[in-house]
Every structure is written in structure tokens, then in C-alpha cells.
Amino acid sequence: MPTNYAEKLQDEIDHVPQEYLPALLNIVHSFRASVSLKSAGESFKQGWGEVMRGETQPIDKLWDGIDA
């Protein structure tokens, strides 16, 4: 019986039919990208790029639709 997550994950992968492996890889990649934090430099670069492209919102609109 697998004792760690990498072994458990590999065991699951080993049971996925070959034709579905590309889809599984896409799912795993998307998951990793969604939980990975960008570095401060990357975040600043993205934010600065958005500002330079005019992709901003008025400050009074930032909380619209948020029930806090």
C-alpha cells in the first residue's frame, strides 16, 4: 500500500487508461498553476502591465458585488 502522496498519485496515474493521460496532465497542470504563488517581482510586473494597458477600476467600484 502506498505510504506517501507521490506514491498514491503514481498509483492512480497507473490506473488511468493511456488515451486519457493527456487530459489528466492538463488537469494536474491547471491545478498546480492555480495554487502556485507568483513571486513578488512577477506579481508587480503583471500589475504594472495592467496599469499601463489601462486595465484598472475606479476605487469606489472595487467592492461592488462583494458581501463583506
PyMOL Python script that loads the backbone (N, CA, C, O; Angstrom):
from pymol import cmd

cmd.read_pdbstr("""\
ATOM      1  N   MET A   1       0.848  -1.190   0.000  1.00  0.00           N
ATOM      2  CA  MET A   1       0.000   0.000   0.000  1.00  0.00           C
ATOM      3  C   MET A   1       0.889   1.248   0.000  1.00  0.00           C
ATOM      4  O   MET A   1       1.805   1.345   0.816  1.00  0.00           O
ATOM      5  N   PRO A   2       0.633   2.203  -0.903  1.00  0.00           N
ATOM      6  CA  PRO A   2       1.447   3.432  -0.929  1.00  0.00           C
ATOM      7  C   PRO A   2       1.385   4.162   0.412  1.00  0.00           C
ATOM      8  O   PRO A   2       0.348   4.189   1.074  1.00  0.00           O
ATOM      9  N   THR A   3       2.512   4.749   0.794  1.00  0.00           N
ATOM     10  CA  THR A   3       2.564   5.420   2.093  1.00  0.00           C
ATOM     11  C   THR A   3       2.697   6.927   1.983  1.00  0.00           C
ATOM     12  O   THR A   3       2.554   7.627   2.986  1.00  0.00           O
ATOM     13  N   ASN A   4       2.969   7.450   0.783  1.00  0.00           N
ATOM     14  CA  ASN A   4       3.057   8.906   0.663  1.00  0.00           C
ATOM     15  C   ASN A   4       2.248   9.372  -0.549  1.00  0.00           C
ATOM     16  O   ASN A   4       1.827   8.574  -1.386  1.00  0.00           O
ATOM     17  N   TYR A   5       2.047  10.681  -0.614  1.00  0.00           N
ATOM     18  CA  TYR A   5       1.188  11.225  -1.667  1.00  0.00           C
ATOM     19  C   TYR A   5       1.740  10.988  -3.066  1.00  0.00           C
ATOM     20  O   TYR A   5       0.971  10.714  -3.987  1.00  0.00           O
ATOM     21  N   ALA A   6       3.043  11.087  -3.244  1.00  0.00           N
ATOM     22  CA  ALA A   6       3.610  10.857  -4.574  1.00  0.00           C
ATOM     23  C   ALA A   6       3.345   9.425  -5.031  1.00  0.00           C
ATOM     24  O   ALA A   6       3.011   9.187  -6.191  1.00  0.00           O
ATOM     25  N   GLU A   7       3.496   8.479  -4.114  1.00  0.00           N
ATOM     26  CA  GLU A   7       3.227   7.080  -4.463  1.00  0.00           C
ATOM     27  C   GLU A   7       1.742   6.866  -4.755  1.00  0.00           C
ATOM     28  O   GLU A   7       1.384   6.158  -5.697  1.00  0.00           O
ATOM     29  N   LYS A   8       0.886   7.478  -3.945  1.00  0.00           N
ATOM     30  CA  LYS A   8      -0.559   7.349  -4.162  1.00  0.00           C
ATOM     31  C   LYS A   8      -0.956   7.959  -5.493  1.00  0.00           C
ATOM     32  O   LYS A   8      -1.767   7.393  -6.225  1.00  0.00           O
ATOM     33  N   LEU A   9      -0.388   9.109  -5.806  1.00  0.00           N
ATOM     34  CA  LEU A   9      -0.685   9.760  -7.075  1.00  0.00           C
ATOM     35  C   LEU A   9      -0.212   8.905  -8.243  1.00  0.00           C
ATOM     36  O   LEU A   9      -0.928   8.744  -9.230  1.00  0.00           O
ATOM     37  N   GLN A  10       0.997   8.357  -8.130  1.00  0.00           N
ATOM     38  CA  GLN A  10       1.520   7.492  -9.193  1.00  0.00           C
ATOM     39  C   GLN A  10       0.647   6.259  -9.369  1.00  0.00           C
ATOM     40  O   GLN A  10       0.421   5.812 -10.493  1.00  0.00           O
ATOM     41  N   ASP A  11       0.156   5.706  -8.267  1.00  0.00           N
ATOM     42  CA  ASP A  11      -0.729   4.539  -8.344  1.00  0.00           C
ATOM     43  C   ASP A  11      -2.007   4.887  -9.095  1.00  0.00           C
ATOM     44  O   ASP A  11      -2.480   4.101  -9.916  1.00  0.00           O
ATOM     45  N   GLU A  12      -2.564   6.056  -8.820  1.00  0.00           N
ATOM     46  CA  GLU A  12      -3.769   6.486  -9.546  1.00  0.00           C
ATOM     47  C   GLU A  12      -3.472   6.673 -11.033  1.00  0.00           C
ATOM     48  O   GLU A  12      -4.253   6.243 -11.882  1.00  0.00           O
ATOM     49  N   ILE A  13      -2.355   7.307 -11.345  1.00  0.00           N
ATOM     50  CA  ILE A  13      -1.971   7.535 -12.743  1.00  0.00           C
ATOM     51  C   ILE A  13      -1.812   6.208 -13.466  1.00  0.00           C
ATOM     52  O   ILE A  13      -2.216   6.065 -14.620  1.00  0.00           O
ATOM     53  N   ASP A  14      -1.223   5.243 -12.783  1.00  0.00           N
ATOM     54  CA  ASP A  14      -1.008   3.923 -13.397  1.00  0.00           C
ATOM     55  C   ASP A  14      -2.313   3.236 -13.770  1.00  0.00           C
ATOM     56  O   ASP A  14      -2.318   2.341 -14.615  1.00  0.00           O
ATOM     57  N   HIS A  15      -3.418   3.641 -13.152  1.00  0.00           N
ATOM     58  CA  HIS A  15      -4.715   3.027 -13.432  1.00  0.00           C
ATOM     59  C   HIS A  15      -5.571   3.822 -14.420  1.00  0.00           C
ATOM     60  O   HIS A  15      -6.703   3.437 -14.711  1.00  0.00           O
ATOM     61  N   VAL A  16      -5.035   4.924 -14.931  1.00  0.00           N
ATOM     62  CA  VAL A  16      -5.765   5.727 -15.915  1.00  0.00           C
ATOM     63  C   VAL A  16      -5.461   5.167 -17.313  1.00  0.00           C
ATOM     64  O   VAL A  16      -4.295   4.971 -17.655  1.00  0.00           O
ATOM     65  N   PRO A  17      -6.491   4.911 -18.117  1.00  0.00           N
ATOM     66  CA  PRO A  17      -6.238   4.437 -19.477  1.00  0.00           C
ATOM     67  C   PRO A  17      -5.358   5.417 -20.259  1.00  0.00           C
ATOM     68  O   PRO A  17      -5.483   6.633 -20.114  1.00  0.00           O
ATOM     69  N   GLN A  18      -4.488   4.880 -21.067  1.00  0.00           N
ATOM     70  CA  GLN A  18      -3.495   5.662 -21.812  1.00  0.00           C
ATOM     71  C   GLN A  18      -4.111   6.827 -22.587  1.00  0.00           C
ATOM     72  O   GLN A  18      -3.530   7.911 -22.644  1.00  0.00           O
ATOM     73  N   GLU A  19      -5.274   6.609 -23.178  1.00  0.00           N
ATOM     74  CA  GLU A  19      -5.868   7.666 -24.006  1.00  0.00           C
ATOM     75  C   GLU A  19      -6.337   8.869 -23.186  1.00  0.00           C
ATOM     76  O   GLU A  19      -6.587   9.936 -23.749  1.00  0.00           O
ATOM     77  N   TYR A  20      -6.462   8.713 -21.855  1.00  0.00           N
ATOM     78  CA  TYR A  20      -6.901   9.818 -21.010  1.00  0.00           C
ATOM     79  C   TYR A  20      -5.750  10.545 -20.321  1.00  0.00           C
ATOM     80  O   TYR A  20      -5.977  11.525 -19.611  1.00  0.00           O
ATOM     81  N   LEU A  21      -4.534  10.084 -20.520  1.00  0.00           N
ATOM     82  CA  LEU A  21      -3.390  10.716 -19.871  1.00  0.00           C
ATOM     83  C   LEU A  21      -3.186  12.176 -20.291  1.00  0.00           C
ATOM     84  O   LEU A  21      -2.844  12.995 -19.438  1.00  0.00           O
ATOM     85  N   PRO A  22      -3.379  12.544 -21.573  1.00  0.00           N
ATOM     86  CA  PRO A  22      -3.243  13.972 -21.912  1.00  0.00           C
ATOM     87  C   PRO A  22      -4.224  14.859 -21.143  1.00  0.00           C
ATOM     88  O   PRO A  22      -3.863  15.956 -20.717  1.00  0.00           O
ATOM     89  N   ALA A  23      -5.442  14.399 -20.965  1.00  0.00           N
ATOM     90  CA  ALA A  23      -6.432  15.177 -20.215  1.00  0.00           C
ATOM     91  C   ALA A  23      -6.035  15.265 -18.743  1.00  0.00           C
ATOM     92  O   ALA A  23      -6.173  16.316 -18.118  1.00  0.00           O
ATOM     93  N   LEU A  24      -5.546  14.164 -18.200  1.00  0.00           N
ATOM     94  CA  LEU A  24      -5.109  14.166 -16.803  1.00  0.00           C
ATOM     95  C   LEU A  24      -3.933  15.118 -16.609  1.00  0.00           C
ATOM     96  O   LEU A  24      -3.884  15.851 -15.621  1.00  0.00           O
ATOM     97  N   LEU A  25      -3.002  15.112 -17.530  1.00  0.00           N
ATOM     98  CA  LEU A  25      -1.869  16.025 -17.452  1.00  0.00           C
ATOM     99  C   LEU A  25      -2.343  17.474 -17.466  1.00  0.00           C
ATOM    100  O   LEU A  25      -1.830  18.306 -16.717  1.00  0.00           O
ATOM    101  N   ASN A  26      -3.315  17.774 -18.312  1.00  0.00           N
ATOM    102  CA  ASN A  26      -3.879  19.126 -18.378  1.00  0.00           C
ATOM    103  C   ASN A  26      -4.522  19.514 -17.043  1.00  0.00           C
ATOM    104  O   ASN A  26      -4.360  20.642 -16.579  1.00  0.00           O
ATOM    105  N   ILE A  27      -5.245  18.588 -16.435  1.00  0.00           N
ATOM    106  CA  ILE A  27      -5.886  18.847 -15.147  1.00  0.00           C
ATOM    107  C   ILE A  27      -4.835  19.120 -14.073  1.00  0.00           C
ATOM    108  O   ILE A  27      -4.954  20.082 -13.313  1.00  0.00           O
ATOM    109  N   VAL A  28      -3.813  18.280 -14.011  1.00  0.00           N
ATOM    110  CA  VAL A  28      -2.771  18.441 -12.999  1.00  0.00           C
ATOM    111  C   VAL A  28      -2.029  19.756 -13.204  1.00  0.00           C
ATOM    112  O   VAL A  28      -1.742  20.469 -12.243  1.00  0.00           O
ATOM    113  N   HIS A  29      -1.721  20.073 -14.455  1.00  0.00           N
ATOM    114  CA  HIS A  29      -1.025  21.333 -14.741  1.00  0.00           C
ATOM    115  C   HIS A  29      -1.883  22.535 -14.332  1.00  0.00           C
ATOM    116  O   HIS A  29      -1.384  23.476 -13.715  1.00  0.00           O
ATOM    117  N   SER A  30      -3.156  22.500 -14.673  1.00  0.00           N
ATOM    118  CA  SER A  30      -4.061  23.603 -14.317  1.00  0.00           C
ATOM    119  C   SER A  30      -4.178  23.749 -12.811  1.00  0.00           C
ATOM    120  O   SER A  30      -4.199  24.864 -12.290  1.00  0.00           O
ATOM    121  N   PHE A  31      -4.256  22.625 -12.109  1.00  0.00           N
ATOM    122  CA  PHE A  31      -4.333  22.669 -10.655  1.00  0.00           C
ATOM    123  C   PHE A  31      -3.073  23.289 -10.071  1.00  0.00           C
ATOM    124  O   PHE A  31      -3.156  24.176  -9.221  1.00  0.00           O
ATOM    125  N   ARG A  32      -1.914  22.837 -10.515  1.00  0.00           N
ATOM    126  CA  ARG A  32      -0.653  23.366  -9.998  1.00  0.00           C
ATOM    127  C   ARG A  32      -0.547  24.863 -10.250  1.00  0.00           C
ATOM    128  O   ARG A  32      -0.129  25.619  -9.372  1.00  0.00           O
ATOM    129  N   ALA A  33      -0.923  25.284 -11.437  1.00  0.00           N
ATOM    130  CA  ALA A  33      -0.860  26.713 -11.770  1.00  0.00           C
ATOM    131  C   ALA A  33      -1.808  27.523 -10.897  1.00  0.00           C
ATOM    132  O   ALA A  33      -1.507  28.666 -10.552  1.00  0.00           O
ATOM    133  N   SER A  34      -2.948  26.946 -10.535  1.00  0.00           N
ATOM    134  CA  SER A  34      -3.926  27.696  -9.746  1.00  0.00           C
ATOM    135  C   SER A  34      -3.528  27.821  -8.283  1.00  0.00           C
ATOM    136  O   SER A  34      -3.996  28.729  -7.596  1.00  0.00           O
ATOM    137  N   VAL A  35      -2.683  26.939  -7.796  1.00  0.00           N
ATOM    138  CA  VAL A  35      -2.294  27.001  -6.384  1.00  0.00           C
ATOM    139  C   VAL A  35      -0.890  27.545  -6.174  1.00  0.00           C
ATOM    140  O   VAL A  35      -0.471  27.769  -5.039  1.00  0.00           O
ATOM    141  N   SER A  36      -0.167  27.757  -7.257  1.00  0.00           N
ATOM    142  CA  SER A  36       1.197  28.280  -7.146  1.00  0.00           C
ATOM    143  C   SER A  36       1.165  29.799  -7.047  1.00  0.00           C
ATOM    144  O   SER A  36       0.456  30.468  -7.800  1.00  0.00           O
ATOM    145  N   LEU A  37       1.933  30.329  -6.119  1.00  0.00           N
ATOM    146  CA  LEU A  37       2.018  31.776  -5.975  1.00  0.00           C
ATOM    147  C   LEU A  37       3.123  32.323  -6.863  1.00  0.00           C
ATOM    148  O   LEU A  37       4.201  31.738  -6.970  1.00  0.00           O
ATOM    149  N   LYS A  38       2.842  33.444  -7.492  1.00  0.00           N
ATOM    150  CA  LYS A  38       3.863  34.126  -8.272  1.00  0.00           C
ATOM    151  C   LYS A  38       4.804  34.843  -7.317  1.00  0.00           C
ATOM    152  O   LYS A  38       4.424  35.192  -6.199  1.00  0.00           O
ATOM    153  N   SER A  39       6.024  35.059  -7.763  1.00  0.00           N
ATOM    154  CA  SER A  39       6.955  35.828  -6.945  1.00  0.00           C
ATOM    155  C   SER A  39       6.470  37.278  -6.882  1.00  0.00           C
ATOM    156  O   SER A  39       5.641  37.705  -7.686  1.00  0.00           O
ATOM    157  N   ALA A  40       7.001  38.022  -5.912  1.00  0.00           N
ATOM    158  CA  ALA A  40       6.631  39.428  -5.780  1.00  0.00           C
ATOM    159  C   ALA A  40       6.966  40.188  -7.056  1.00  0.00           C
ATOM    160  O   ALA A  40       6.192  41.036  -7.501  1.00  0.00           O
ATOM    161  N   GLY A  41       8.123  39.885  -7.645  1.00  0.00           N
ATOM    162  CA  GLY A  41       8.520  40.549  -8.885  1.00  0.00           C
ATOM    163  C   GLY A  41       7.569  40.263 -10.032  1.00  0.00           C
ATOM    164  O   GLY A  41       7.214  41.163 -10.794  1.00  0.00           O
ATOM    165  N   GLU A  42       7.154  38.992 -10.154  1.00  0.00           N
ATOM    166  CA  GLU A  42       6.208  38.634 -11.216  1.00  0.00           C
ATOM    167  C   GLU A  42       4.860  39.311 -10.995  1.00  0.00           C
ATOM    168  O   GLU A  42       4.244  39.802 -11.942  1.00  0.00           O
ATOM    169  N   SER A  43       4.401  39.336  -9.741  1.00  0.00           N
ATOM    170  CA  SER A  43       3.122  39.978  -9.429  1.00  0.00           C
ATOM    171  C   SER A  43       3.163  41.469  -9.749  1.00  0.00           C
ATOM    172  O   SER A  43       2.221  42.018 -10.320  1.00  0.00           O
ATOM    173  N   PHE A  44       4.268  42.121  -9.373  1.00  0.00           N
ATOM    174  CA  PHE A  44       4.411  43.547  -9.663  1.00  0.00           C
ATOM    175  C   PHE A  44       4.423  43.784 -11.171  1.00  0.00           C
ATOM    176  O   PHE A  44       3.765  44.700 -11.665  1.00  0.00           O
ATOM    177  N   LYS A  45       5.171  42.961 -11.898  1.00  0.00           N
ATOM    178  CA  LYS A  45       5.265  43.117 -13.355  1.00  0.00           C
ATOM    179  C   LYS A  45       3.881  42.971 -13.989  1.00  0.00           C
ATOM    180  O   LYS A  45       3.517  43.749 -14.871  1.00  0.00           O
ATOM    181  N   GLN A  46       3.111  41.979 -13.545  1.00  0.00           N
ATOM    182  CA  GLN A  46       1.759  41.795 -14.085  1.00  0.00           C
ATOM    183  C   GLN A  46       0.884  43.001 -13.759  1.00  0.00           C
ATOM    184  O   GLN A  46       0.195  43.529 -14.631  1.00  0.00           O
ATOM    185  N   GLY A  47       0.916  43.436 -12.492  1.00  0.00           N
ATOM    186  CA  GLY A  47       0.097  44.584 -12.086  1.00  0.00           C
ATOM    187  C   GLY A  47       0.481  45.852 -12.828  1.00  0.00           C
ATOM    188  O   GLY A  47      -0.384  46.619 -13.253  1.00  0.00           O
ATOM    189  N   TRP A  48       1.778  46.070 -12.983  1.00  0.00           N
ATOM    190  CA  TRP A  48       2.243  47.259 -13.701  1.00  0.00           C
ATOM    191  C   TRP A  48       1.786  47.211 -15.162  1.00  0.00           C
ATOM    192  O   TRP A  48       1.368  48.223 -15.723  1.00  0.00           O
ATOM    193  N   GLY A  49       1.871  46.032 -15.765  1.00  0.00           N
ATOM    194  CA  GLY A  49       1.409  45.876 -17.144  1.00  0.00           C
ATOM    195  C   GLY A  49      -0.076  46.192 -17.277  1.00  0.00           C
ATOM    196  O   GLY A  49      -0.498  46.831 -18.241  1.00  0.00           O
ATOM    197  N   GLU A  50      -0.869  45.737 -16.299  1.00  0.00           N
ATOM    198  CA  GLU A  50      -2.305  46.030 -16.321  1.00  0.00           C
ATOM    199  C   GLU A  50      -2.558  47.527 -16.213  1.00  0.00           C
ATOM    200  O   GLU A  50      -3.419  48.062 -16.911  1.00  0.00           O
ATOM    201  N   VAL A  51      -1.824  48.200 -15.355  1.00  0.00           N
ATOM    202  CA  VAL A  51      -1.967  49.653 -15.209  1.00  0.00           C
ATOM    203  C   VAL A  51      -1.607  50.344 -16.515  1.00  0.00           C
ATOM    204  O   VAL A  51      -2.328  51.232 -16.970  1.00  0.00           O
ATOM    205  N   MET A  52      -0.503  49.944 -17.114  1.00  0.00           N
ATOM    206  CA  MET A  52      -0.047  50.579 -18.353  1.00  0.00           C
ATOM    207  C   MET A  52      -1.019  50.354 -19.513  1.00  0.00           C
ATOM    208  O   MET A  52      -1.095  51.173 -20.429  1.00  0.00           O
ATOM    209  N   ARG A  53      -1.754  49.257 -19.472  1.00  0.00           N
ATOM    210  CA  ARG A  53      -2.749  48.976 -20.515  1.00  0.00           C
ATOM    211  C   ARG A  53      -4.108  49.588 -20.185  1.00  0.00           C
ATOM    212  O   ARG A  53      -5.058  49.451 -20.955  1.00  0.00           O
ATOM    213  N   GLY A  54      -4.198  50.258 -19.046  1.00  0.00           N
ATOM    214  CA  GLY A  54      -5.461  50.879 -18.650  1.00  0.00           C
ATOM    215  C   GLY A  54      -6.467  49.902 -18.083  1.00  0.00           C
ATOM    216  O   GLY A  54      -7.660  50.200 -18.029  1.00  0.00           O
ATOM    217  N   GLU A  55      -6.002  48.743 -17.660  1.00  0.00           N
ATOM    218  CA  GLU A  55      -6.899  47.731 -17.107  1.00  0.00           C
ATOM    219  C   GLU A  55      -7.070  47.973 -15.607  1.00  0.00           C
ATOM    220  O   GLU A  55      -6.626  47.180 -14.777  1.00  0.00           O
ATOM    221  N   THR A  56      -7.718  49.078 -15.290  1.00  0.00           N
ATOM    222  CA  THR A  56      -7.924  49.459 -13.891  1.00  0.00           C
ATOM    223  C   THR A  56      -9.397  49.698 -13.633  1.00  0.00           C
ATOM    224  O   THR A  56     -10.188  49.844 -14.565  1.00  0.00           O
ATOM    225  N   GLN A  57      -9.759  49.735 -12.364  1.00  0.00           N
ATOM    226  CA  GLN A  57     -11.120  50.013 -11.942  1.00  0.00           C
ATOM    227  C   GLN A  57     -11.090  51.197 -10.983  1.00  0.00           C
ATOM    228  O   GLN A  57     -10.136  51.353 -10.221  1.00  0.00           O
ATOM    229  N   PRO A  58     -12.122  52.029 -11.014  1.00  0.00           N
ATOM    230  CA  PRO A  58     -12.198  53.114 -10.023  1.00  0.00           C
ATOM    231  C   PRO A  58     -12.261  52.517  -8.619  1.00  0.00           C
ATOM    232  O   PRO A  58     -12.895  51.483  -8.408  1.00  0.00           O
ATOM    233  N   ILE A  59     -11.614  53.158  -7.679  1.00  0.00           N
ATOM    234  CA  ILE A  59     -11.539  52.642  -6.308  1.00  0.00           C
ATOM    235  C   ILE A  59     -12.921  52.420  -5.705  1.00  0.00           C
ATOM    236  O   ILE A  59     -13.115  51.478  -4.936  1.00  0.00           O
ATOM    237  N   ASP A  60     -13.889  53.282  -6.045  1.00  0.00           N
ATOM    238  CA  ASP A  60     -15.221  53.138  -5.462  1.00  0.00           C
ATOM    239  C   ASP A  60     -15.996  51.956  -6.044  1.00  0.00           C
ATOM    240  O   ASP A  60     -17.070  51.628  -5.540  1.00  0.00           O
ATOM    241  N   LYS A  61     -15.485  51.316  -7.078  1.00  0.00           N
ATOM    242  CA  LYS A  61     -16.150  50.162  -7.694  1.00  0.00           C
ATOM    243  C   LYS A  61     -15.536  48.831  -7.268  1.00  0.00           C
ATOM    244  O   LYS A  61     -16.099  47.778  -7.567  1.00  0.00           O
ATOM    245  N   LEU A  62     -14.395  48.853  -6.579  1.00  0.00           N
ATOM    246  CA  LEU A  62     -13.684  47.627  -6.259  1.00  0.00           C
ATOM    247  C   LEU A  62     -14.488  46.660  -5.387  1.00  0.00           C
ATOM    248  O   LEU A  62     -14.326  45.445  -5.506  1.00  0.00           O
ATOM    249  N   TRP A  63     -15.348  47.185  -4.516  1.00  0.00           N
ATOM    250  CA  TRP A  63     -16.089  46.313  -3.613  1.00  0.00           C
ATOM    251  C   TRP A  63     -17.511  46.014  -4.096  1.00  0.00           C
ATOM    252  O   TRP A  63     -18.266  45.335  -3.400  1.00  0.00           O
ATOM    253  N   ASP A  64     -17.880  46.510  -5.270  1.00  0.00           N
ATOM    254  CA  ASP A  64     -19.229  46.240  -5.792  1.00  0.00           C
ATOM    255  C   ASP A  64     -19.457  44.737  -5.914  1.00  0.00           C
ATOM    256  O   ASP A  64     -18.629  44.017  -6.472  1.00  0.00           O
ATOM    257  N   GLY A  65     -20.572  44.279  -5.394  1.00  0.00           N
ATOM    258  CA  GLY A  65     -20.948  42.871  -5.515  1.00  0.00           C
ATOM    259  C   GLY A  65     -20.305  41.967  -4.486  1.00  0.00           C
ATOM    260  O   GLY A  65     -20.536  40.758  -4.509  1.00  0.00           O
ATOM    261  N   ILE A  66     -19.504  42.514  -3.582  1.00  0.00           N
ATOM    262  CA  ILE A  66     -18.879  41.705  -2.544  1.00  0.00           C
ATOM    263  C   ILE A  66     -19.616  41.947  -1.240  1.00  0.00           C
ATOM    264  O   ILE A  66     -19.728  43.080  -0.773  1.00  0.00           O
ATOM    265  N   ASP A  67     -20.110  40.880  -0.669  1.00  0.00           N
ATOM    266  CA  ASP A  67     -20.801  40.976   0.628  1.00  0.00           C
ATOM    267  C   ASP A  67     -19.781  40.726   1.715  1.00  0.00           C
ATOM    268  O   ASP A  67     -19.461  39.580   2.028  1.00  0.00           O
ATOM    269  N   ALA A  68     -19.273  41.798   2.290  1.00  0.00           N
ATOM    270  CA  ALA A  68     -18.265  41.634   3.344  1.00  0.00           C
ATOM    271  C   ALA A  68     -18.785  42.148   4.669  1.00  0.00           C
ATOM    272  O   ALA A  68     -18.077  42.094   5.674  1.00  0.00           O
TER     273      ALA A  68
END
""", "prot")
cmd.dss("prot")
cmd.show_as("cartoon", "prot")
cmd.util.cbc("prot")
cmd.orient("prot")
